């Protein structure tokens, strides 16, 4: 989370496998799209607890709660990550991460369906 909050992209990418997939907002993103996704994200601070991990040989699954605090507004987003890990020659890495957001009305979802990358590209064309 520190790498994402500080936008240290190369270190952030190291925690994922080369074939990793991150899903939020109704869209799944491959590792190749992570740099653009991070660039399109609002600036702020990610705070998270230690993940609860269940090991199964060279695979594992885990859940990690997190809070994102927007740098400009200090608005908070509450969520959790559901992760799948694999043991690689370089150590444990995240193979799949899915985000679930906790809403004020009591519901849970994977985010408002949109594609931040498409919106960012559209804004560049029209702005």
Steps between C-alpha positions, in 0.01 A plus 500: 500500500788736569619462141153586364459801732844632409460411131818291498387303198791261446492384864118475496510276193750267671237372745295352212564205268558582129155357418324682786147631477347780706126554492301799616232718349361206303821471297795259522843650433814310401845593627578686176215743581602558864727802429220685320249399766723637776561821302121549462433442871440790737790590725465398861596262776423128521478355850462129547508231760711189477332248270340187639661225289413134453787291364458204266844380386639746244170687485314711751200726530452802718281791598634844587287795610604845385408866522583748225514868601484749213787750526293802389167442676593253774193300395541136595422182310467179699573174326665163519718304264443132435835364381639184347872447558753267341850408612754587230878468477510861630263436792126542547319719245141609441343318204151646527356790699133599510372808681168517683382841619294556817224756439340745743157348430627165628556331166811352346610509136805491274476868420298723275528338156740716304845477352735764646742442213239566233377808687855628537563454127167665416585798721835537323325506161231751601699709751 
